[in-house]
Amino acid sequence: MLYKDILLMWLEEKRIEVRNSTIQNYIYCISNWIIPQLGNIQIEDLTRKDVQDFILDFSKTHKENTVINITKPLSASLKWAKESGFINSNPWERIKIPKDYSEKEVETFLQDEIKKILAVKGYQKVKKDMITLGYRTGMRIGEILVLRWEDINFDERFLMVKRTLSSYKNGVPEITKPKTKKSVRRIDLDKITLEMLMDRKHMYKNKEYVFCKKDGSIYSRQAINIPRMCRSVGIKPRSFHALRHTHATMLLAAGVHPKIVQERLGHAKISTTLDTYSHLIPGIQQVAVNVLNKIE
């Protein structure tokens, strides 16, 4: 049996375990990269060297994240092949993944840059309102796009994140539960955010979704082109996700406890919050020095 047949069998079984967007990512990696290089090798003849050489060659021309993406279906399908009795030993064992050890930059916006983006002319107010919500709550774009009016408690000034836009294919949105339990969360709202949402409700209360098209349908992720908005006001292009990073670093720099930031972002573990943002907090080392200075 060819390895490509194993990949397709594994993929069919995997469909019942993961969301469709994940399956689509697997299909893309398998079709474009894995099958062309390894798919026509008999599964019993596929060696660790075949896989390792493929990974090394691939890493020379692709970014680390892309390399990591192809390792997921590779490793899982080969493990499945062994467990299913198609091979006696797993070629994936002891495979080494080249990594870029350079520091990954967490991109954020300055407050003045946010003001410039929100003041730019020629863009719909609905998109600017989404930017405001992302900046002031740390919500992911997929969570914002499917926020419903029923999720907002105006009296007690909070909203609930209950779902996310997983994918948008052929004009059909796939709405799913957030990926982890922590992603289902309450986010308390500040005055500016609450006023923005109340203004929208006066105009769109008959729609199901807070941020939707005139016909009530959901926007795709690509509809919110922040890099283009950045370029139009002469600032460095950044993604919508940079608003989430900005929210987190802004709160941590102001002394907000990391546990609160974790809850607002919906990180599964507080270690994720600390590992991602602690180095960006100005003066964090000085706190330790101030304690030591008091010790004789």
N, C-alpha and C positions, 0 to 999 in steps of 0.2 A: 504493500500500500504506500502511495506517495504521501509525503508530509503535508501537501496541500489538502489532501482528503481528510487527514487528521485535524487540520486547522478548521475546516468547514464543519466537521462533526462536533468538535469542541465548541465552536461558535453557536451551533444550534442548541446545545445543552445549556450554554451560558445565558441564553436569552431569557430564561425563566428566573435568573438570579439578579440581574442588573438592569438598570433603566436603559431605555432605548438610545439615549445620547451616548452612553458608554459603548453600547454595541456598535453604533455608527463609527465611533473612534477606532474600535478594534477592526472593523471592516476596512476602514481607510488604510490603516497600518498594514494589515494583512494583504490587501489587494495591490497596494502601490509599492510596498517594499519587501515584505517577507516572502510572499509567493514567488515574485520574479527572481529572487536570489536563492531561496532554499526549497521552494515548493515542489520542484520536480525530482527531488532526491527521495529515494525509498526510505521510509521512516526507520527501518532497521539498519540502514547504512549511514544515517545522519550521525556525525560525530561531534564531540565537544569542539574540536578544532574548526569544523565547518561553521558552527555557531559563533565561536569566538572571533574567527576571521571576519565574519559578516558584521559583528558588532564593532570591531575595530575599524573596518573600512567605512562603515556607516557614520561613525563618530567623527571622521575626518571632514565630513562635508555637511554635518547637521549639528544643530544646537543640542545642548545637554537635555533639555526638556523633551525634544523629539526623540532622542536616543532612549530616554526613560520610557516614553510612550510605546515604543516598539518592543521593549523588554517585557511589558505586561502580558500581551498575548503570546509572546514567545515562551516565556517561562511557564505560564499557566497551561498552555496547550501541551507542552512536553511533559509536564508533571501529570497531566490528565492521561496522556498516552501511556505512561508507565503504569499508572494506577488501573488503567483499563486493560492492561495486558498486551498492548501492541509492541512494547519494547521492554527489554530486561533491565536496562540502565538508562538513566536520564542524562542526555547530553548537556543539559543546562547546569548540572552540578559543577561548582567551582568556576563558573563563568565570571570574568572580571569586567566591570562596567567603567569605562573611562569617565572621569568627572572633571568638570571645570571648577577648580577650587577657588577661583576669584570670587570676591564678595559680591553677592547679588544685591543690587541696589533696589531699595524700596522707594518707589517714586511717589512724591507727595506734591501738593499744591501749596503755595503761599496764599494767605487770605486775600491779598491784593489781586492775585491771579484769578481766584474764584470770582471776585467782584467784576473783573474785566470780562470773564466768560459770560456771566449772567447779564452783563450790560450790552453784549454784542447784539447788533441789530440784524434782522433777517432770519432769525430762528424762532420757531414756534415756542410759545410760552409753556406748553406742556413739557417740552424737553428741558427747558430751564428749571421748571418745577421738579422734574426728576433729578436733575443735578443738585438742586437744593436739598432734596430728601437724602440723596446718597451722601452728600457732604456732612449733613447734620445728624445722620443716624448711623452711618456706616453700613447701610443695607447693600446687598449685592444687586446688580442690575436685574438679574432674573427674578429676585424677590420683589423689586419695585414694580416691574412690568405687570405682575399678576396680583398686586395689592387690591383688595376689594374694600368697599365702603364699610362692609360688616366687620372688617378687621380693625377698624379705628374706633376707639372710645373717646369721643370728644369731651365728655363730662369729666372723666378721670385723666385725660391727657396722655394717652398711650396708644400704641398700635401693636398688633400681634402679627408676627411673621409665621405663616402657616403653610405656604406653598412657594414653588419657584417655577420659572419657565425653563424647562430642561432643554428643549430644542424647538426649532420652528422650521418644519420641512414641508415644501410644496404648499405653503400658505396655511398649514395646519399646526397650531401650537401644541406642544406636549407639556402639560402642567402636572407636576409631581410634588410629593412631599419633599421638604428639604432633605439633604443627604444624611444629616446626623440628627439625633434627638436634641442636641444643644442648639441647632439651627432654628428649631421651632422655639420662638422666644418673644418676650415682651420688650418693647423699646419705649421708654418714656420720652415725651416730646417737649421740646423747648417752645417758647412763645412764637418765634418767627416761623418755625415749622408748622405749628398748630394753626397759625393764621393763614399760611399758604394753603393748607389742606381744607380749611373752612371756606376759603374763597373758591376753591375748586368745587367743593360740594354744592355751593349755591348755583353753580353753572352746570354741573354734571351729576347731580344726585340721582338722576333717573338711569344712569349707566351702571353696569355691574362693577367695572374696574375704575380705579381712581385715575389712572393714566391710560387713556385709550383713544383710539381714533374716533372721528365724528360718528361713524357707524357702530361704535361700541366694540370693535375688534381690537385685538392686542397688537401692540407694536413688536417688531422683532428687535433683537439686541443691536443689530446693525443700524437701526434707525436713529440711534443716539450716537452721533459721530462727534465725540468730544475732541479727538485729535484735529479735526477740521476746524472746530470752533477755536481751539488753541491757536492754530496757525493764523486764523483771521484776525486775532488781536495781538499777534506777534510774540507769543510765549511758546515755550517748549511743548510739543505735543505729548500728551499723556492719555492713558486709557481711563475709562469710567472707574475701573478698579482702584485707580490712584486716589479717588475721592474717599474710598473706604480706608486706605492707608492714612490719608490726611486726617480723617476723623479720629482714628486711633492715636496717632502721634500727638495730635492737638490735645486730647484729653490726658494722655499720660504726661505730657510736658507740663500740664497745669496741675499735676499732682493727684489726678483721679486714680483710685486704686485699680491695679491691673485686673482684679476679679470683676469689677464693674465693666471695664472695657471688654473683657472676654465675653461677658453676658450680652452686651450690646452687639458685638460682632457675631456671636453665635459660634465661637471656636469650641471645639469638642474638649480641648484641654487648655488650661491656663499657660502651660509651657509653650504652646503655639504662639500665644500673644506675646509672652516675654521674649522668646527666641526671635520673633519677627521684628519687634519694635524697641526693645530695651536700649539698644545701642544708639537710638535716635533721640533719646530723652536727654536734653542738655542738663548738665549738673548732677547726673545720677551718681557719678563717682564721688562728687563732692559731699554727698550725704554720708558716705562711709568715712571720709576724712573728718567731717565735723564730729562724728561719734568718737573717732579715735583721738581727736584733739582734747576730748573731755576726760580721757582715761590717762591717769598719771602713772 
